[in-house]
């Protein structure tokens, strides 16, 4: 089957890869309530598993220079899942002990976290990972520790065999990136805005920074393949002139804007778009920016804010008519009530990550091994995290000239939730909102 979500995956990654090397080192976070209980002398652990407990590691770049909220979401979602799971008795009689480590967004910090969690804490597996620079990825894979449902911010999840992205993967993952060093994605996101909204002139905004430029070029190629006229806009990372960018886009008849810039930059870009009087059909952001902080981030851009769209491979956290979403919301409200105004799709994806690991562990029955978990992860049957994800798997499939991809789409609207605003899903069913189009390749 074609790999759904690959385009969103690359777009989420590019929005985050803004600066090169980051400083800092790993920080051990305080254990949550359920991970503080020490094992009794009789509770002997083998590869992170005892008769009553399973040790799960979690690495998130929380105190990175990009801010506390840039990478913390998946950790909150995964921890909420495990809290709720333990409250209901655990998985096959075993409770989950979570050991979370903040790597500070640096490669050195990541290696320190990985070594501590594997060598000292002897975790069984990872879940809820959200890592800026996954420098320890090779070590995780070589030591046979499964990393389930991590956010593929870098190319590590397209390279190593024991790393399992939350979006699935069709790459071989045998130590080299992608297929002969190239990654592939579809054009379903661009097809949606062309066919459903009638857009045909698109701008791609990027910083003059290598990762941002590289991904902007990839998006531009996909847009052209989907039949768009493309306007490339590049701004200086240190001193961006968004006013000039907005003025140029207006002069060139831009209808929809895609970007490879950060959340703060998007807020300022939208403010400039409103000031210039540019009437867009859509301003498209990534799943990483699909959260509840939109009113604050886009406070100076009411018109642009209300044509803000986001795409993903999973259910919207606002759609509580789905039982799995309702369970996520209830757990977040119970265990992290201070996050009510900061809910995000990345938190939901962290929940899905924990669900995936739990289902893999449950498949093992009373004898829980890493080999059994990996057998579950590598099976050909698509997985949907109890309806949260567009079904996906990890079966390698060589690229083809075209591919079919499905997606979820939401639009921010100030008028909902009693005027507080919120994301409104725009498709009847993410599993059937699918498009077939050209396959685009690039070198990461």
N, C-alpha and C positions, 0 to 999 in steps of 0.2 A: 504494500500500500504506500501511497505517497506520504511524505512526512508532513503532517499538518503543523502549522505554527512556526515553521522555520524562519519565515520572514519576520514575524514578531520577535523571535529570539534574537536575530541579528540587530533589529532596531533597538531592543532594550539594551543590548550590550553597548552599542555605539553611543547611546545617550549618556552612558556612565563613564566610558573610557575617555576622560578629558585631559588628564595630566599624565606625565610619564611616571617617574619614580616618586614614591611617597615615603615620608619618614615614619619612624615609630616602630614599636615592637609589640608583640602579643600581650594581651592582658586577660587574665583569668577572671571571668565574671562571677559574682556571688551565685551560689547554687540556688535554684528555686526550691520551694518548700518540699517537693517530693523527691529531690535529689540529695537532700541533706542526711538522710538516714544511712548510717554506715552498715555494711553487711555484717552479720553475726559470724562468729568463728566457723559455724557449720555451713554458712552460705558461701561455698567455694565457687569462684568465678573461673571459667575456662573461655578464653577469647571473648571476655565481656559478658558472658552469660552464666547465671547461677540458677538454682532451682526456683528462685522467687523473683529474680530481677534481671534486667538487661541494661547494660550501659550504652548510652547513645551520645556521641559527640556532636557538637554543633560549632561551626566557625562562621562568624559574621563580622564584617568590617565596620563595626559600629562607630568607633571614634576616628574615622578617616577624615581627612581634610574636606571632604565633600559634605560633611555634616552628619549628625546623629541619626537622621531619618533616611539617609540615602540607601543604606544597606541593612537596616535593622528589621524591616518588616517580616521577612521569612522566618526569622528567629521567634518573633512574637507568635506568629501563626502556628508554628510547629510546637512551641511550648504549650500553647493553649490546647492543642490537640492531645498532647501527652498528659497534661493535667486532667482533662476530661476522661481520657482513657483510663488513667490510674484510679480516678474516682469511681469508675464502673467496674473495677476489678483487674484491669490490665489486659494483656493479651495471652490467652491460654494459661492464666494463673500467674503470669509474671508481670511485674510492674516495671515501668521505664524510669531509669535514672538518667537525667539529662546533665551533661557537663558542657556548658557553653563557654567559648573562648573568643574574645575580641582581638583580632589580629592587627587592629589599628590601620588597616588599609595598606600595609606594606608587605612586600615579599618576605623580608626577614621575619616580621611578626607572624606571617602565615606559617612559615616553616617552624617557628617556635611553638605555635599552637598545635600544629599537626603532630610534631614529635612528642609534646606533652600528652596529648590525648591518646596517641597510639602507644608510645613507649612506657609512659608512667601510669596513665589512667586505664589503659587497656580497654578502650571502648570497642564495642562489637561492630558498630557501623556509625555512619554520619547521616543526619537528616537536617533540613532547614538551613543548609549552608548558603551564604550570600557573600561571596569573596571577591574583592576588587582585583587582587593579584594572587592567583592560586599557585604560588611557587612550590607548595608542598604536594601538588597533585601527583607527581610521579611517585613520591614516597607512599602516599595513600594507596595507590594502585599496586605498587610492588609488594606491599605488605598485606595485600588481600583483604583490605577493609572496604566494604561497599559504601559508596557515597550516594545516597538515594534522594532523588528529587531536588538537587541543587540548582541554583540560578546560574545559567551559563553566561556569565558576564565576560569571561575570557574564552579562549578556544580549548581550554583543558577538557571540557566535557565532550568535545569532538575528537579527542586524542587518546584518552586512556580507558582501558576496558572495564575498570571497576567504578567508573564515574558515570552516574545515570542522571542526566538532566531532567528537570520537571517537564520539559516539552518533548521528551523522547529524542531519538536520533536515528538517522538512516546511514550514518558514517560507520566505517569498519572499526574505528577506535582501537587500533593495534599498536599505538605508540607514536604514530604520525598523524598530523592533523588532516581530517577529511579524506578526500580521495586524491591521492598524489599531491597533497598540500593545498588543495582547493576545497572551498565550501560552496554549497549550493542552496538557493532559496527560490521560492515561487513569487508570483506577482499578484496573489489573491487580494492583498490589501489595496493595491492600486486599482485592480479591477472593480472592487466594490465601489470606490468613490467615483469611478468613471461611469459605471453602469447604473448605479443607484442614485447618484447625485448629479450626474451630467458634467462632472469636471473634466476638462481637457487641457488646461494650462496649469502646471504645478511648479512651485518653487521648492528648492531644497536649501535650507539654511544651515551653514556649518561654521565652526571656528577655524582659524588658521593653525590648527593643531593636527598632527599626523593621523591620529585615530579618528578624529571627527571628519577630516577630509576624506579618509579612506572609505568610511561608511557612507558619507554623502555621495561619493562617486558610485558606490554600489546601488544606493537608492535611485540615483539619477538614471542609471542603466536600466533598472527595473521599470521605472516610470516610462522611459522611452519605449521599452519593449511592450508595455501595455498601451501604447498609442498616445502618450502625452507629449505636448510641447513642454520642455523643461527649462526653467530659469534657475541658474546656479547663483546663490548668494553666499558670500563668505565674509565673516566679520572678524575683527581682531579679538583674540581671547581676552587680553588685558583691558582693552579700551574699545568695546564693541559699539559701533555707530548704528544702532537699530533704526534710528529715524531715517537715515539714508537708505537702509535696506528696505524699509516699508515703502518709502517714496518710489524707489525703483520698481518694486513689485507692483505697485498701483499703476505705474506708467506702462508696464508690460502686460497688464491684464491678467495677473495671477488670480486664480480662483481657489486653489487649495495649497496649503503650505505643509510640508514635511520638514523635519529637522534632525540634526545630529548635535544638538546642544543640550545643556543641562536644564533642570527645572527652573532655576532662578533666571537663566537667560531667556527661557520661554515666556516667563511672566513679563519681562521687559520688552521682548519682541512683540507680544500681543498688545502691550500698552502703546507701542509705537505704531502698530497696525491700526488701532482705534484712532489715534491722533491723526494719522494720515488719511483717514476716511476710506480705507481699503475694505470693501465689502466682500469678505470671503464666503465661499460655500462651506469650507471646513478648514480648521486648523487641527492637524492630526498629531497627536502625541503618542507616547509609548505606554506599554502596560506598566512600566516602572513609575510613571507619573499619573496613573489612574488611581487617584486617592481622594480623600475627603478634605484635603487642604486647598482645593481649588479656589474658594472664595478669597483666601488670604494671598495665595500666590499670584492670582490674576485680579487683585482688587482694583487695579487701575485700568482694567480692560473689560468692561461689561459686555461690549458687543462681541469681541473676539472670544471671550469666555463662553458665551452661549452658542458658539459654533465649534467648540472644542470637542473633538472626537478622540477616542482611544480604541485600539484593537487588541485582541488577545486570543489565546487558545483555551480560555477557561471561562466559567460562569462569572458574571458580575457579582461582587459582594453585596450589591443592593438587591439582588433577586432572591429574596428569602422564600419565595414559593417553592424553591427546590430544597428538599430536606437536608442535603449536605451543606448548603449555604446557610440555612437556618441554624444548623448545629454549630457551624463556625461562628456565626454572630452571637449565639447564646454563650458559647465558651469564652469568646473575647470579652463579652460584657461581664461575665463572672470573674474571670481571672485577670483581665487587664482593662478595668472600667475607665481608666484614664486615657485609653486609646480611642474612645468613642468618636472624637472629632478628628482622628488621624487614621481611620481605617483605610486599608489599601488593598489592591489586588495582590501585591507581593505578600501580604499577610495571608491572604487566601491561598496563595501558591505554597507558602510554608506549611499551612495546614494540609494541603494535598500531598506534600512531601512526606510528612509524618504518617498520613494515611497509607501511602504507598509502602513505606517501610513496615508498617504494622500489618498490612495485608500479606506482605512477603513473609514476615515472621509467622503469622497465623497459618500459612500454608505448610509450615514445617511440623506442625503438631507439637508434641512434647520435646522432640529433639531438634533444637534450634542451632543451625550452623550457618556460617557465611556461604558455604557452597549451596545450601538449600535456598537461601535468600536470593543468590545470584541466578539460580535456576528459575525462580519465579520471575525475576527481572528480565531474563533473556528469552522468555517464552514468546512464541509468535503471536499469541492472542493479544489484541490491543487492550490497553488499560485506560480507565476513565475516572479513577479516584472517586467512585460512587456518584458519578454524574458531574463532577467538577471540571474535568478536562475533556477536550476533544480527544477521542480514543487514539492512543499512540503506542509505540513499542520501540524496541532497540534492534530490530532486524535490519542488517545492512542491505541497502538497495542502491546499486550504482545509479548515478544521475541519468536522466533521460531528457530529451529536448524540451518536453513540456511536463508539467506536474499539476496535480489537482490539490488545492488547499482549501480548508474550511476555516472560518473565523467567527469570533464574536465581536460586536461593535456596540459602543455606547457613546452617548452624547451628554455633555453637561448641560443642565437646564436649571436656571435660578428659580423657576416658578414652582418646582416640586418640593415636597417635604415641608409644606407650610411656609414656603418662601425661603427656607434655609438652603435650598439647592441640592442637587444630587445627580447621579449618573442614571440615564434612562436608556435601557437596552433598545437597540435599533433593528435587531433581526429577530425573526420569529423563532429560530432554532439555530444555534451555532453549529450543530452537527449536520445541518442541511444547507447552510449558507456557504456554498462552495463555488470555486471558480477554477477553471483549467486555463493555464497560460504558460508563457515561455519560462524556462528555468534559467536563472541568472547565477553566474559563478563569480567568485572572487578569492583572492589570496589574503588570509588574515594577517 
